[in-house]
Amino acid sequence: MTEDLLNLYYIQKEQSIKYRESIMKTSSLEITYASEVEEFFYEDTSDPVPEGSPVGIEMDSEKGVELVLFSNIYWKNYHDAFWDSLR
């Protein structure tokens, strides 16, 4: 058990370092906020993120600009969410 906890700690620490390095390499960062369209949701409750609340960070990458969502947020295509709400 102790070994598992140590492995988990080192994995999380390694990921944190990778994220930090990625952020430091980028030329710009921009916080992205939820709009009036319900497309961002909280992981734990599946409730929509209220308009104006931060959902993630846009950052430059080799692929272009990427939106990195905060760990407690997920994105669902607005059209899928709309049709699910009608069911």
C-alpha angles and dihedrals in degrees: 000000000000090000091051091051091049091049090050090049093052093046091052091045091050092050090049090053091049091051091047091050091049092051092048092051094052120096095214141015127197128185112230121213133201115260130209088277110091102231103121120070138182113254096221099047105017087228115146116259108248119248112273096024117125115254104172150316129280110216137174116253138165088271094052126260114351130191111225108195122214113258095255095051132079132183125229123185108259093229092052091048090049093052092044089055090057094056 
